[in-house]
Amino acid sequence: MPGKEVIQMKVQVQRLREALEFLGPAVPKKPTLQVLTNVLLKDGWAVANDLEVAVALEFPEAEEQCLIPFHRVADLLKRVPWNEVLTLEQKGTSLCLAWSSGKATYDTHDPQDYPPFPKVEAAVEQVVDGDTLVPALLSVAEYCATDKERPVLTGVVIMLGEPIQVAAGDGFRMAHQILPISLPAAEGIGAVIIPASAVRLLGRLWGKVPRSAPLESGLVPLLTARKQLELALGGGHLQARCGPMTLGIKLIEGTPPNFLQLIPAEPPLKVEVFATDLERAARQVGEVAREGSAIIRLAWSESSMAVSARDGDNEMEVSIPVTSEGGDGRVALNVNYLLEYLRGREGMVTLGVTNPESPVVFRHGASPVVICMPMFVQW
């Protein structure tokens, strides 16, 4: 019987190290298939795939194909001089790496068993401002549901149009933002749902993609250049490409909630407060709140807000300065939801309510509008 085909290629250690470092976030930690613990080199690309999201990085040295056990080889390359040239030789499921002073052999998988990069039959294609879209997707992804009972709530919804809108919600909270980006709808495609995990992966990789040098020379034009994202939608997949990186994302099937209907009309009662003041007060009463039902009460007048929590006979209250509009107001919220919203925010936050039983509308600068359901309490 003829021997197994031997596949061989050469690559500089530093180039392979950089490629594996870039693709690392896309290699699944708990793969559904063991072959996914590898990175595929093939046809000028280095690819990582977890069946939900595939990431491809341009890698011209990959003239042949082989599978690299990600964790073992990434660890090995930390101890091989960066300027060495590696010879990669794969025969069947055996991979050998050789350099001037050593070699290592690993048991891997057949490259033919690695799942193909998803193909997109594009019904929608557009180049958009990625520096606007990616941060917005990340901001609303925080409000996706984490359980799988309602899959359509576990992703970020992009409502196509001119302009587009992004939204996400878990049944108790939701976030919504209108973006100055055009992505026209197509027949049968008015909205898509991107898995929250795919959004977070895109966010992690986005900062690693280099900015393209503009035609103007100089450092300032380079640093201020906007990174463009080439999007293609169709067949249940989204393809996103920026520079040497391409993502293939399997979209969540189903009809997303009508988030726009959940946004209340402009509430008559509004109160402005420094985010840091409210966060500090919420943390002070937070322990008492968590000992009970995690309820925090906010009651305000023209210039002051009482932030309080109760647990049986225990009660704690802190006052902070505010500016109100429309009269006195009050609302009870889950203390954890409030603190999650306030984390990292500076400057003024506006809370809007219609009555203590209505959803609370949070606004902060140019960040997404957040809607939070109130807790029902005895005042």
Long-range contacts (C-beta under 8 A, 24 or more apart in sequence): 3-91, 4-91, 4-92, 5-91, 6-89, 6-90, 6-91, 7-64, 7-65, 7-66, 7-89, 7-90, 7-91, 7-111, 8-64, 8-87, 8-88, 8-89, 8-90, 9-41, 9-61, 9-62, 9-63, 9-64, 9-66, 9-87, 9-88, 10-61, 10-85, 10-86, 10-87, 10-88, 11-61, 11-85, 11-86, 11-88, 12-61, 12-82, 12-83, 12-84, 12-85, 12-86, 13-77, 13-80, 13-81, 13-82, 13-83, 13-84, 13-85, 13-86, 13-99, 14-82, 14-83, 15-59, 15-61, 16-68, 16-73, 16-77, 16-86, 17-74, 17-77, 17-78, 17-82, 19-46, 19-57, 19-59, 20-46, 20-68, 20-70, 20-73, 20-74, 20-77, 21-74, 22-57, 22-205, 22-208, 22-245, 23-47, 23-48, 23-55, 23-57, 23-70, 24-48, 24-70, 24-74, 25-201, 25-204, 25-205, 26-50, 26-53, 26-54, 26-55, 26-201, 26-205, 27-70, 27-71, 33-115, 34-109, 35-67, 35-109, 35-113, 35-114, 35-115, 36-114, 36-115, 37-69, 37-70, 37-71, 38-67, 38-68, 38-69, 38-70, 38-108, 38-109, 38-114, 39-67, 39-68, 39-70, 40-65, 40-66, 40-67, 40-68, 40-111, 40-114, 41-65, 41-66, 41-67, 41-68, 41-88, 42-66, 42-111, 45-117, 47-114, 47-117, 49-114, 49-115, 49-117, 51-115, 51-250, 52-195, 52-197, 52-198, 52-249, 52-250, 53-195, 53-197, 53-198, 53-201, 53-247, 53-248, 53-249, 53-250, 54-115, 54-117, 54-118, 54-247, 54-248, 55-201, 55-205, 55-245, 55-246, 55-247, 55-248, 56-117, 56-245, 56-246, 56-247, 56-248, 57-244, 57-245, 58-244, 58-245, 65-90, 65-111, 66-90, 66-95, 66-111, 67-95, 67-108, 67-109, 67-110, 67-111, 67-114, 68-95, 68-108, 69-95, 69-106, 69-107, 69-108, 72-106, 73-97, 73-106, 76-104, 117-246, 117-248, 118-237, 118-239, 118-248, 118-249, 118-250, 119-235, 119-237, 120-232, 120-233, 120-234, 120-235, 120-237, 120-238, 120-239, 120-248, 121-234, 121-235, 122-232, 122-233, 122-234, 122-239, 123-186, 123-187, 123-188, 123-189, 123-233, 123-234, 123-235, 124-160, 124-183, 124-184, 124-185, 124-186, 124-189, 124-231, 124-232, 124-233, 124-234, 125-230, 125-231, 125-232, 125-233, 126-182, 126-183, 126-184, 126-230, 126-231, 127-228, 127-229, 127-230, 127-231, 128-181, 128-182, 128-183, 128-228, 128-229, 128-231, 129-180, 129-181, 129-226, 129-228, 129-229, 130-206, 130-226, 130-227, 130-228, 130-229, 130-242, 131-226, 131-227, 132-179, 132-180, 132-181, 132-226, 133-179, 133-181, 133-229, 134-202, 134-203, 134-206, 134-229, 135-203, 136-166, 136-177, 136-179, 136-368, 137-166, 137-194, 137-199, 137-202, 137-203, 138-199, 138-200, 138-203, 139-175, 139-177, 139-367, 139-368, 140-166, 140-167, 140-168, 140-175, 140-176, 140-177, 140-368, 141-168, 141-196, 141-199, 141-200, 142-168, 142-175, 142-340, 143-168, 143-169, 143-170, 143-173, 143-174, 143-175, 143-370, 144-168, 144-169, 144-170, 144-196, 145-169, 145-170, 145-171, 146-170, 151-252, 151-253, 151-254, 152-193, 152-252, 152-254, 152-255, 152-256, 152-257, 153-257, 154-195, 154-196, 154-252, 155-193, 155-194, 155-195, 155-196, 155-198, 155-199, 155-251, 155-252, 156-193, 156-194, 156-196, 156-199, 157-191, 157-192, 157-193, 157-256, 157-257, 157-259, 158-183, 158-191, 158-192, 158-194, 159-190, 159-191, 159-260, 160-184, 160-185, 160-186, 160-189, 160-190, 160-191, 160-192, 161-185, 165-260, 166-368, 167-256, 167-259, 167-260, 168-196, 169-257, 169-259, 169-262, 169-371, 172-334, 172-337, 172-372, 172-373, 173-337, 173-370, 173-371, 173-372, 173-373, 174-259, 174-262, 174-370, 174-371, 175-368, 175-369, 175-370, 175-371, 176-259, 176-260, 176-263, 176-368, 176-369, 176-371, 177-367, 177-368, 177-369, 183-231, 186-233, 186-234, 189-233, 189-234, 191-256, 192-233, 192-238, 192-251, 193-251, 193-252, 193-254, 193-256, 194-238, 194-249, 194-251, 194-252, 195-249, 195-250, 195-251, 195-252, 198-247, 198-249, 198-250, 201-247, 202-240, 202-247, 205-245, 205-247, 206-242, 208-245, 209-242, 209-243, 209-244, 209-245, 210-243, 212-243, 262-359, 262-371, 263-361, 263-369, 263-371, 264-354, 264-358, 264-359, 264-361, 264-371, 266-352, 267-352, 267-353, 267-354, 267-358, 267-361, 268-326, 268-354, 269-324, 269-325, 269-326, 269-327, 269-328, 269-329, 269-352, 269-353, 269-354, 270-324, 270-325, 270-326, 270-350, 270-351, 270-352, 271-300, 271-305, 271-322, 271-323, 271-324, 271-325, 271-329, 271-350, 271-351, 272-322, 272-323, 272-324, 272-325, 272-348, 272-349, 272-350, 273-305, 273-320, 273-321, 273-322, 273-323, 273-348, 273-349, 273-351, 274-320, 274-321, 274-347, 274-348, 274-349, 275-342, 275-345, 275-346, 275-347, 275-348, 275-349, 275-364, 276-345, 276-346, 277-320, 277-321, 278-305, 278-307, 278-320, 278-338, 278-342, 278-349, 279-339, 279-342, 279-343, 279-345, 280-320, 281-307, 281-318, 281-320, 282-307, 282-335, 282-338, 282-339, 282-342, 283-339, 284-316, 284-318, 285-309, 285-316, 285-317, 285-318, 285-335, 286-335, 286-339, 288-314, 288-315, 288-316, 289-335, 290-335, 290-336, 293-375, 294-334, 294-335, 294-336, 295-332, 295-333, 295-334, 295-335, 295-375, 295-377, 296-332, 296-333, 296-334, 296-335, 296-338, 297-330, 297-331, 297-332, 297-377, 297-379, 298-330, 298-331, 298-332, 298-333, 298-351, 299-328, 299-329, 299-330, 299-379, 300-324, 300-328, 300-329, 300-330, 301-328, 302-328, 309-335, 329-353, 330-356, 330-379, 331-356, 331-360, 331-374, 332-356, 332-374, 332-375, 332-376, 332-377, 333-360, 333-372, 333-374, 333-375, 334-372, 334-375, 337-372, 338-372, 341-370, 341-372
